Amino acid sequence: PQVKAFVTQDIPLYHNLEMKHLPGADPELVLLSFRYEELERIPLSDMTREEINQLVQELGFYRKETPDAPVPEEFQFAPAKPLPILLPPQAPTTDGRTPPKWGKEERPDL
């Protein structure tokens, strides 16, 4: 009953959260990448409605006040995380040591 209440009453309030009914399947939250590749499956059967809501918000889903309320610009792609910037591997210096890794705030040239 807890999962059913979440599905019927709470899912419509979340941006980018969809319900797909699979007859006979145990309820689970399936997290997908922006390319719709499966990232993780989280079983929901033993969770309370409150626990599911907390989990979904911790994962970064935006909860609206009403189902048709506007979503702020900064949450349009939520819960997507920015893509990591891939840096090339550091080559050892002539003395065989690897140069230090600098943070952006420590590098005035960036």
C-alpha positions as CSV (number, residue, x, y, z in Angstrom):
1,P,0.0,0.0,0.0
2,Q,2.9,2.4,0.7
3,V,4.4,2.0,-2.8
4,K,1.0,2.3,-4.4
5,A,0.4,5.6,-2.6
6,F,3.8,6.9,-3.8
7,V,2.9,5.8,-7.4
8,T,-0.5,7.3,-7.5
9,Q,0.0,10.5,-5.4
10,D,3.7,11.4,-5.5
11,I,5.1,10.4,-8.9
12,P,3.0,13.1,-10.7
13,L,4.8,15.7,-8.5
14,Y,8.3,14.7,-9.6
15,H,10.0,16.1,-12.7
16,N,11.6,13.5,-15.0
17,L,10.2,10.5,-13.0
18,E,8.0,8.1,-14.9
19,M,6.0,5.1,-13.9
20,K,5.9,2.0,-16.1
21,H,3.5,-0.7,-14.9
22,L,4.8,-4.3,-15.4
23,P,2.2,-6.8,-14.3
24,G,3.5,-9.2,-11.7
25,A,6.8,-7.4,-11.2
26,D,8.0,-6.2,-7.8
27,P,8.1,-2.4,-7.7
28,E,11.6,-1.0,-8.2
29,L,13.1,2.3,-9.2
30,V,15.2,2.0,-12.3
31,L,17.7,4.7,-12.9
32,L,18.7,5.4,-16.5
33,S,21.5,7.5,-18.0
34,F,20.7,10.3,-20.4
35,R,21.2,7.7,-23.2
36,Y,18.5,5.5,-21.5
37,E,21.1,3.0,-20.4
38,E,20.3,1.3,-17.1
39,L,22.5,2.5,-14.2
40,E,20.9,0.9,-11.2
41,R,17.8,-0.9,-9.9
42,I,16.5,-0.1,-6.4
43,P,13.8,-2.4,-4.9
44,L,10.9,-0.5,-3.3
45,S,8.7,-3.2,-1.9
46,D,10.0,-3.0,1.7
47,M,10.2,0.9,1.8
48,T,7.6,3.2,3.2
49,R,6.2,6.1,1.2
50,E,8.2,8.5,3.2
51,E,11.4,6.5,2.6
52,I,10.8,6.4,-1.2
53,N,10.2,10.2,-1.3
54,Q,13.4,10.8,0.7
55,L,15.3,8.5,-1.7
56,V,14.0,10.1,-4.8
57,Q,14.9,13.6,-3.5
58,E,18.3,12.5,-2.4
59,L,18.9,11.2,-5.9
60,G,18.2,14.7,-7.2
61,F,14.7,14.6,-8.6
62,Y,12.8,17.9,-8.4
63,R,9.5,17.8,-6.5
64,K,6.9,20.3,-7.7
65,E,4.2,21.8,-5.6
66,T,1.5,20.6,-8.0
67,P,1.7,18.2,-11.0
68,D,1.5,21.1,-13.5
69,A,3.7,23.6,-11.7
70,P,6.6,25.0,-13.7
71,V,10.0,23.5,-13.2
72,P,12.8,26.1,-12.6
73,E,15.4,26.3,-15.4
74,E,18.2,24.8,-13.2
75,F,16.1,21.6,-12.6
76,Q,15.1,21.0,-16.2
77,F,17.5,18.2,-16.6
78,A,17.5,17.0,-13.0
79,P,18.5,14.6,-11.7
80,A,21.2,14.5,-14.3
81,K,24.7,15.3,-13.1
82,P,27.1,17.3,-15.2
83,L,29.4,15.2,-17.3
84,P,32.8,14.8,-15.7
85,I,35.6,16.6,-17.6
86,L,38.1,14.1,-18.6
87,L,41.7,15.3,-18.2
88,P,44.6,13.6,-20.1
89,P,46.9,11.5,-17.9
90,Q,49.8,13.3,-16.4
91,A,53.2,12.4,-18.0
92,P,56.2,12.0,-15.7
93,T,58.7,14.9,-15.8
94,T,62.3,14.5,-16.9
95,D,63.3,13.6,-13.3
96,G,60.7,10.7,-13.3
97,R,58.2,12.3,-11.0
98,T,54.6,13.0,-11.9
99,P,53.8,16.7,-11.8
100,P,51.3,17.8,-9.0
101,K,47.6,17.9,-9.8
102,W,46.2,21.4,-9.5
103,G,42.6,22.4,-8.7
104,K,41.0,25.0,-10.9
105,E,41.2,27.6,-8.1
106,E,45.0,27.0,-7.8
107,R,45.7,27.4,-11.5
108,P,45.5,31.1,-12.5
109,D,46.0,30.1,-16.2
110,L,42.6,28.2,-16.3
